[in-house]
Amino acid sequence: MSGVGVLDKAVVILAACVDGASLAELVDRTKLPRATAHRLAQALEIHRMLVRDTQGRWRPGPRLGELANAAPDVLLTAAEPLLSALRDATGESAQLYLRRADERICVAAAERASGLRDTVPVGSVLPMVAGSAAQILLAWEPPEAVMPLLPRCKFTGRTLAEVRRRGWAQSVAEREPGVASVSAPIRDRTGRVIASISISGPIERLGRRPGERHAMAVVRAGQRLSGL
């Protein structure tokens, strides 16, 4: 709690309405006096932070979405200088990936300026069945979310177990011939994996065990971006 009583109570009200709540449910979930819960819910409704559904229950309102869309993406903002630093430290191109269903999207990247490199443009959509970033994005998912994909994957369930054990992933000629990569997880404040940070480059430079050279740098970068 922040110590600002009315604000703390309003936040409690909002959280209680995520799945819809009548006044009786609000009182039960928040333990606030009935009159207080009713007054705050009505005030939040006036400000469009709550709306009533067809059953008269309060639910999150459109103003919350408007405010969220107006906010800068904290992860992307923080990732830009870290990707550049990771590229400079390893000498390889660095990327940030998010999962979207059975695909992963490159949402940020820092490329080598010259020489052989693995270029993944921002916005590129890659499959979840190959590559160290895909391994990271799947390794901590529940089995029911992973099993349907595994028959199509170039890695196995044993590979994912090893990724969980050591905390990073590597791949060699898995996504693309001649390309190797190393990836590590980025977690939210609850510890859930929300993204993968990676480096990639030619096998002739990274070698057949790229994690031995670069895993610690990639893991540290992922840790610095976690919990934002």
N, C-alpha and C positions, 0 to 999 in steps of 0.2 A: 504494500500500500504506500501511496505517496505522502499521506498525511493531510492531503487536501480532501476533506470529507465528502463534499458533494461530488467532486470529480471521481473519487474512488467508487462511490455508490453508482454513478452513471456508468462507469466501465463495467461494474458487476452486472448491472441491468443489461447492457449490450451483450455481454458474454452469455447471459442466461437466455437470450432470445435467438441464439444462432439457429436452433432447430424449431423456433416458434414457441411462444409461451403466452398463456392466458394470464390474467392478473393473479389468480390463485397459484398458478405454476411459478410465476415470478416471486411471489412471497415465499413459496416453499423452497425455491432454489437459492434465493439470495438471503433469506432470513431477515429481510428488511421489514419494517412495519408496513402494513397494507397501504396506508395513506402515502407513505414515502415512496413506495414502489410505484404506485399509481401516478403520483405527481411527476416523478422523474421520467417514467415511460411516456407520459403525455408530452413533456417538454422535449424529449428526444424525437418524438413523432413530429412535432412542430418544425424541428430542424431537419427533418427528413432522414434522420439517422435510424429511425424505426418506422415501419409501416404496418398497417393491419392487413391480414389476409382475409379471405372470404369468410373465415370462421371467427373473425374478430381477434385473432391472436397476433401478438407483435412479432415481427421478423426484421432482420437487418434491412435498412433502407438504402435508397440510391445514393444518398450523400456520402456514405462510407466508401462506395466504389469510386465515386468522383474524386474523393481525397486520395484514395490509394493510387489511382491512375496518374494523379498529378505529382506524386512523390517520385524522386529519382530512384533508380534501381541501385540499392546500396551495394549489392554484390558486384555488379558490373563496374560501378564507380571505383570500388576498392581493387577490383581485379586488374584494371588496366596497368597501373604502375608495377604490380607484382608480376604480371606476365612478362613485362619488359625486363624486369630484374631477373626472372627465371631464365629467359632467353639469353641474357648476357652472361649469367652464371654457368649455364650449360653449353652455350654455343649452338643451341637447337631452337627451332620454332616452338612456341608455347601456345596452348589453346585452353579454352574453357568450354565445357560441354554441359548441356542440360538435356534431360530425357523428355521425350514427348511420345507417349505410347510405345510403339515398337521401333522408334527412331531416336537418334540423338542429334542435337543441333549445336553447331559451333556458334556461340554467342559473343565470343571475344577471342582475339588472337594477337600475338606479337611474332612477326616473321623475321627470320634471318635476313640481313640486308643483301648478302651475296653468297655465292657458292651453292653447292648442292643443298637442297632443303625440301622438306615436305610442306607444301603450301596448302592450307585448309582455309579458304576464304570465310569470313564471318557470314553466317546465314546458311552455310553448307549443311545439308541433311544427310546423315550417315546411318547405316543400319546398326541395330543393337546386337548383331550376331557375330561381330568381329571387332578386334582392337582392344587395347588396354582400357580405354575410357569406357567402352561398353561393359567390360568386366567389372569395373568399379561401380557403374550405375546399376548393375544387377546383383552384385555380390551380397549386399545387405538387404535385398528385397525378400519378402516371405516366399517360401517354396511354391505356393500356388501361383505367384506372379512370374516365377522363373521357369517352372517346368514346361509350360507350353512353348517357350522359346528355345529351350535347350536342343531339341532335335535339329534345329537349323543353325545352331551356333558352331563356330570353329574352335570353341573351347568347351570344357566339360564342367560338370558339377564339382569335380575334384579341383579343377582350376580355381573356381570361385571360392571354395573352402580355403585354399591356400592364400588367395587374395585377402580374405577376412583375417587369416592368421597373422600375416606379415604386415597388412595395412597398405599395400600398394600392388599395382599390377604392371606387367610388361607384356609386350607382344612383338613378334618378329615375323614379318611377311604374312601377317594374319589378315589385316584389312586390305593391304595392297602389296604386291611383290616389291621387294627391295626396301620396304619401309619398316622401321622399328619404332617403338614408343614406350613411354613409361607414364603411368597415371596414378593419382592419389585422390582420395575423397575430400569433398568439402561438405561440412555438416552444418545443420542449423543449431539453434540453442538447445534443442532436445536431444541432439546426437544423431538425428536422421540424416542420411546422405542425400543431399539435394543437387549436387553437381560433381563434375570431375575436372580436375586440372591436369594437363598433360604436356609432355614434350614429345616431338617426333622428328625423325630425320632418317637419312639413308643408313642402311645396315652397315655399310662399309665404314661408317664413322662411329655409329653407336655400338656395333658389335652384336653378337648373338645373346648376350646377357646385359642388356642396357640398364637394367635395374641396379646392377652392382656398382655402376658409375654414378647414376643420377637419382636413384630412388630417394635418398635423404633430402636432396634439394627440392624435389617435387613434393614430398610429404610435408616438409616445412612450409612450403608455399600454401598447400591446402589447409594446414593448421592455422595459418595467419588469416585465411579467408573464412574460416569456420566461426559460427556463433555470432555473425553480424546481425 
